[in-house]
Amino acid sequence: KATVSVLNCSLRSLHPSPMAVLRALSLCAALALASADVTVEGVTFTDGEAAEALAVANTASFETLHYTFDVFDWKAHNIVKGRWYGDLAALGGVDGVTPFVLALLRNKVREGCVWKAEGGAYGGVHFTDSEAAAVLNAANRASFASLVHVADVYGWKVENMFRARGICSMGDLAEVTGVTPYVLNLLKSYAHEDACYARAECATGETCVGVPFDSIAAGRCVDQAPVLGEGASCTETQPCAPDLVCSGLASGWTEGACRPAWMGNTFAPPVHVAVVAVPAPGKTATTFFAVGGLSSVPEDVVLRMDASGVVNPGALRIVLTDPSGGNVAVYYDGAAAGGAPIPALAALGNSRDDEVNGRWTLTVTAQKGGAPPSGMIAGLALELTSRWD
């Protein structure tokens, strides 16, 4: 009976590509043999999910496993090397195929579910329809690093969310172990409505731009159709047309260029690291800005802060490092400034050839010797404009 089912199924799925035929045979074999939920290493699959995940394990390229399914490279190599898998138990026996990897495979094949982004109260936290849609998008697609370091959700709770991915409603999300009202509030603050992680998530006519290579932030769905006045010159007295931003003036140019408004934005550090305590002598303190949704390279880089309460600022050195790590801009050098107050803002030079999207790191260093500094640095904001390289 199973053999007949496989033959019938595979014939219906036949495609001229040999790889498509192989995938169809794998999928159909699993469908024929599966009739109930399957649990492997504590991860539960429906029969359809098990069939599709097994087909992926048997036919997907290394690149697909690594980049689309987010499987670490050495684990993806082991999956490819260990083929052919008759069932999920055999796949689970591969070195590196942990419950987390199994959950990644299951969650990706689950993503076909239609999200029910309905506003309302979940765990006592109120969401509008658009807020619910943004949170579900983040819960299903944001990277582990971004959810931990930017949203400030504990790692074990993010792992539970990853295992549950294919989360189709806010009710389902609220039922994930560890997703308390506090976590729902964190996700609500973290997610934004036009976030994207792949082009397919955007509306017709829009493109997902600015997804950082380090996945620390989401990209943004934008309409890249030309905007009236784009590319025109702009000055302090001659602004750009609506829906455009004047880029370059903050860098000291006498004449800037009008860019689409989405190519500029202001970013704040995550709320849990938004205030920096001045470190003790010989120590450093850091915070960061998770930047996404811009074009490719920076033009204007303007940093703002409120350090008015800092005592003995002359002992401090404050620098900003771009996502590539290769360009460090000095915001304030207390020794060179003769102990003058820390400025409220400064336009910082940049290579104009490095990545604009990603993690920008602010480092505050207290020099040894002399009176120790003290106080807090708050009101941090990073204003960026960008262009295509």
Salt bridges, closest charged atoms under 4 A:
GLU49 OE2 - ARG110 NE 2.87
GLU52 OE2 - ARG23 NH2 2.06
GLU111 OE2 - LYS108 NZ 3.99
GLU131 OE1 - LYS188 NZ 3.90
ASP152 OD1 - HIS272 NE2 3.67
GLU159 OE1 - ARG163 NH1 3.88
ASP194 OD1 - HIS192 ND1 2.76
ASP194 OD2 - ARG220 NE 3.86
GLU201 OE2 - ARG141 NE 3.33
GLU299 OE2 - ARG259 NH2 2.81
GLU299 OE2 - ARG387 NE 3.77
ASP333 OD2 - ARG317 NE 3.47
GLU383 OE2 - ARG304 NE 2.37
